[in-house]
Amino acid sequence: MSRRTLPLTERLYDYLLEHSLREHPALAALRAHTAKLPEGNMQSAPEQAQFMALLVELLGARRVLEIGCFTGYGALAMALALPPDGRVITIDVNRQWVEIGRKAWREAGVAHKIEARLVPALECLQQMLVAGHAESFDLAFIDADKKSYDDYFELALALVRPGGVIALDNVLWGGAVADPGNHERQTEALRALNDKLHEDPRVSIAMLPLGDGLTLARKRPAP
């Protein structure tokens, strides 16, 4: 045990990847392709995607909700971990990015497990609730526009079953959330949500220094 998380030097990070990462060839190819895009820094770290895949297995998940697809790296990692009848519903508004993902999903043989919905996320989530899909998902992953994170969380909480998990990406926001002088809109939104989750009795939480910060919120059964 250690009293605090170790700082990751480049050498230690390389060691971590060498001794942990098991990346499917389609994942590796998609990550390399995405890294060349102008927005490539938006992609999840490979160790974080692998962690999400492990969560799928630990939860015995069959239905996964992803808010923010980008080029489909996270969706692919989770789909590979799902059983044959599993399904990822991923939401984004950028068709060009999603089409990059579709090619990788087909190459990995899991395109049938992933349904991409090209609509605004808030609209899509509200439609799901109206259609009767409350408490029907085992896992939700939120990685979209930060100013709407609180709304995404509330809707995801309604859509995830008791005992299910909501994972929120970028909760450390490059360290900006801990800088009292940073009042940028997205920083403020994340900071406020972090404060809220810390006190929210509806969920059990753990904020992990993984990637750009990942909070896991397990939905507690109703008392």
C-alpha positions as CSV (number, residue, x, y, z in Angstrom):
1,M,0.0,0.0,0.0
2,S,1.0,3.6,-0.4
3,R,-0.3,6.7,1.3
4,R,-1.0,8.4,-2.1
5,T,-1.1,7.6,-5.8
6,L,2.3,7.5,-7.4
7,P,3.2,10.2,-9.9
8,L,3.5,8.7,-13.4
9,T,6.9,9.4,-15.0
10,E,7.2,8.6,-18.7
11,R,9.3,5.5,-17.8
12,L,6.7,4.3,-15.3
13,Y,3.8,5.0,-17.7
14,D,5.6,3.0,-20.4
15,Y,6.0,0.1,-17.9
16,L,2.3,0.3,-17.0
17,L,1.3,-0.1,-20.6
18,E,3.9,-2.8,-21.3
19,H,2.6,-4.9,-18.4
20,S,-1.1,-4.2,-18.5
21,L,-2.3,-3.2,-21.9
22,R,-3.9,-6.0,-24.0
23,E,-5.1,-4.1,-27.1
24,H,-7.0,-5.7,-29.9
25,P,-5.4,-5.0,-33.3
26,A,-8.5,-3.1,-34.4
27,L,-8.3,-0.9,-31.3
28,A,-4.6,-0.2,-31.9
29,A,-5.2,0.7,-35.5
30,L,-8.1,3.0,-34.5
31,R,-6.1,4.7,-31.8
32,A,-3.2,5.3,-34.3
33,H,-5.6,6.7,-36.9
34,T,-7.4,9.0,-34.4
35,A,-4.1,10.3,-33.1
36,K,-3.5,11.9,-36.5
37,L,-6.7,13.9,-36.4
38,P,-6.6,17.6,-35.3
39,E,-8.9,16.6,-32.5
40,G,-6.9,13.5,-31.6
41,N,-6.3,14.6,-28.0
42,M,-10.0,13.9,-27.3
43,Q,-9.4,10.2,-27.5
44,S,-9.4,8.2,-24.3
45,A,-6.2,6.7,-23.0
46,P,-5.8,3.0,-23.9
47,E,-5.4,2.0,-20.3
48,Q,-8.7,3.8,-19.5
49,A,-10.5,2.0,-22.4
50,Q,-9.2,-1.3,-21.1
51,F,-10.5,-0.4,-17.6
52,M,-13.9,0.3,-19.1
53,A,-13.9,-3.1,-20.8
54,L,-13.0,-4.7,-17.5
55,L,-15.9,-2.9,-15.9
56,V,-18.2,-4.4,-18.5
57,E,-17.0,-7.9,-17.5
58,L,-17.2,-7.2,-13.8
59,L,-20.7,-5.9,-14.0
60,G,-21.8,-8.7,-16.3
61,A,-23.1,-5.9,-18.5
62,R,-25.3,-6.5,-21.5
63,R,-26.5,-3.0,-22.1
64,V,-24.1,-0.1,-22.2
65,L,-24.8,3.6,-22.8
66,E,-22.1,5.9,-24.2
67,I,-22.6,9.7,-24.3
68,G,-20.0,11.0,-26.7
69,C,-18.7,8.5,-29.3
70,F,-15.9,10.5,-31.1
71,T,-14.2,7.9,-33.3
72,G,-15.6,5.0,-31.5
73,Y,-12.5,3.8,-29.6
74,G,-14.3,3.4,-26.2
75,A,-17.4,1.9,-27.8
76,L,-15.2,-0.7,-29.5
77,A,-13.3,-1.6,-26.3
78,M,-16.6,-2.1,-24.5
79,A,-18.2,-4.0,-27.3
80,L,-15.3,-6.4,-27.4
81,A,-15.9,-7.2,-23.8
82,L,-19.7,-7.7,-24.1
83,P,-21.3,-11.1,-24.5
84,P,-22.7,-12.0,-27.9
85,D,-26.1,-10.6,-27.1
86,G,-24.6,-7.4,-25.6
87,R,-25.3,-3.9,-27.0
88,V,-23.6,-0.5,-26.8
89,I,-25.7,2.5,-27.7
90,T,-23.4,5.4,-28.4
91,I,-24.5,9.0,-29.0
92,D,-22.8,11.7,-31.0
93,V,-23.6,14.4,-33.5
94,N,-20.5,14.2,-35.7
95,R,-21.2,11.7,-38.5
96,Q,-17.6,12.0,-39.9
97,W,-16.1,10.8,-36.6
98,V,-18.6,8.0,-36.1
99,E,-18.0,6.7,-39.6
100,I,-14.3,6.3,-38.7
101,G,-15.5,4.2,-35.8
102,R,-17.9,2.1,-37.9
103,K,-15.0,0.9,-40.1
104,A,-13.1,-0.2,-37.0
105,W,-16.1,-1.9,-35.5
106,R,-16.7,-3.9,-38.7
107,E,-13.0,-4.9,-38.8
108,A,-13.2,-6.1,-35.2
109,G,-16.4,-8.1,-36.0
110,V,-18.5,-6.3,-33.4
111,A,-20.5,-3.8,-35.5
112,H,-23.7,-5.7,-34.7
113,K,-23.2,-4.9,-31.0
114,I,-22.9,-1.1,-31.5
115,E,-25.8,1.2,-32.3
116,A,-24.7,4.8,-33.1
117,R,-27.3,7.5,-32.7
118,L,-26.5,10.7,-34.5
119,V,-28.7,13.1,-32.5
120,P,-28.1,15.6,-29.7
121,A,-27.4,13.6,-26.5
122,L,-29.9,15.3,-24.2
123,E,-32.7,14.8,-26.8
124,C,-31.7,11.1,-27.3
125,L,-31.6,10.4,-23.5
126,Q,-35.0,12.0,-22.9
127,Q,-36.5,10.0,-25.7
128,M,-35.1,6.8,-24.2
129,L,-36.9,7.6,-20.9
130,V,-40.1,8.4,-22.7
131,A,-39.9,5.1,-24.6
132,G,-39.7,3.2,-21.3
133,H,-36.0,2.4,-21.0
134,A,-35.5,3.7,-17.4
135,E,-33.2,1.5,-15.4
136,S,-32.4,-0.7,-18.4
137,F,-28.6,-0.1,-18.7
138,D,-25.9,-1.7,-16.7
139,L,-23.2,0.9,-17.5
140,A,-23.1,4.4,-18.8
141,F,-20.0,6.3,-19.9
142,I,-20.1,10.1,-20.1
143,D,-17.5,11.8,-22.3
144,A,-19.1,14.7,-24.1
145,D,-19.5,18.5,-23.7
146,K,-18.6,19.3,-20.2
147,K,-21.1,22.1,-19.7
148,S,-23.9,19.5,-20.0
149,Y,-22.3,16.9,-17.7
150,D,-24.8,17.5,-14.9
151,D,-27.8,17.0,-17.2
152,Y,-26.1,13.9,-18.7
153,F,-25.5,12.5,-15.3
154,E,-29.1,13.0,-14.1
155,L,-30.5,11.3,-17.2
156,A,-28.0,8.5,-17.1
157,L,-28.9,7.9,-13.4
158,A,-32.5,7.4,-14.5
159,L,-31.5,5.0,-17.3
160,V,-29.0,2.9,-15.3
161,R,-30.3,0.1,-13.1
162,P,-29.8,0.0,-9.4
163,G,-26.3,-1.4,-8.9
164,G,-25.2,-0.1,-12.3
165,V,-22.4,2.3,-12.8
166,I,-22.0,5.7,-14.4
167,A,-18.4,6.6,-15.4
168,L,-17.6,10.3,-16.0
169,D,-14.5,11.2,-18.0
170,N,-12.3,14.3,-17.7
171,V,-13.3,15.1,-14.1
172,L,-9.8,16.5,-13.4
173,W,-9.8,18.5,-16.6
174,G,-6.0,18.7,-16.9
175,G,-5.8,19.8,-13.3
176,A,-7.9,22.9,-13.9
177,V,-10.6,21.9,-11.5
178,A,-8.1,22.4,-8.6
179,D,-7.0,25.8,-9.8
180,P,-9.1,28.4,-7.9
181,G,-8.1,31.0,-10.5
182,N,-9.6,29.1,-13.4
183,H,-13.2,30.2,-14.1
184,E,-13.6,28.9,-17.6
185,R,-17.1,27.7,-18.2
186,Q,-16.3,24.0,-18.7
187,T,-14.0,24.0,-15.7
188,E,-16.7,25.5,-13.5
189,A,-19.3,23.0,-14.7
190,L,-17.0,20.1,-13.9
191,R,-16.0,21.6,-10.5
192,A,-19.7,22.0,-9.6
193,L,-20.5,18.4,-10.6
194,N,-17.5,17.0,-8.7
195,D,-18.8,18.9,-5.6
196,K,-22.3,17.6,-6.1
197,L,-21.2,13.9,-6.6
198,H,-19.1,14.1,-3.5
199,E,-22.3,14.7,-1.4
200,D,-24.8,12.8,-3.5
201,P,-26.5,10.0,-1.4
202,R,-27.9,8.3,-4.5
203,V,-24.5,7.0,-5.6
204,S,-21.3,5.5,-4.2
205,I,-18.3,7.1,-5.8
206,A,-14.6,6.9,-6.5
207,M,-12.7,9.5,-8.4
208,L,-9.7,7.9,-10.0
209,P,-6.5,9.6,-11.4
210,L,-6.9,7.6,-14.6
211,G,-6.5,9.4,-17.9
212,D,-7.8,12.9,-17.4
213,G,-9.7,11.8,-14.2
214,L,-12.5,9.2,-14.1
215,T,-15.3,9.2,-11.6
216,L,-17.2,6.0,-11.0
217,A,-20.7,6.4,-9.6
218,R,-22.6,3.3,-8.6
219,K,-26.3,3.7,-8.4
220,R,-27.5,2.7,-4.9
221,P,-30.8,0.7,-4.7
222,A,-33.7,2.8,-3.4
223,P,-34.1,2.6,0.4
